[in-house]
Amino acid sequence: MEKNQKIGCTVTSCKYNDKPYQQCQLEQIIVTPIQGCDTKQPDESMCSSYKHENSKK
């Protein structure tokens, strides 16, 4: 990943979301395909790096 690259995120429940700026604070995210989903739309994948803002890990 390039040093100046930013990952926008509007999932406000994620603990890594810098909410005022709608940016992911992680240096790297993992995007995973959803099994059995073949819609050719964004819902075929999800951010596997998601953690709820109240999770301990």
TARA-V474335 format. One record per residue. OMEGA is omega in whole degrees, 0 to 359 (999 if undefined). BURIAL is b if it has 24 or more other C-alpha atoms within 12 Angstrom, else e. Layout:
OMEGA/BURIAL
OMEGA/BURIAL
//
This chain:
178/e
184/e
184/e
180/e
179/e
179/e
178/b
180/e
177/b
178/e
188/b
179/e
181/e
182/b
181/b
181/b
172/b
193/e
181/e
183/e
181/e
179/e
176/e
182/b
179/e
176/e
180/e
174/e
176/e
177/e
186/e
176/e
175/e
182/e
175/e
181/e
182/e
184/e
186/e
179/e
181/e
181/e
176/e
181/e
177/e
179/e
180/b
178/e
182/e
170/b
178/e
186/e
179/e
180/e
184/e
181/e
999/e
//
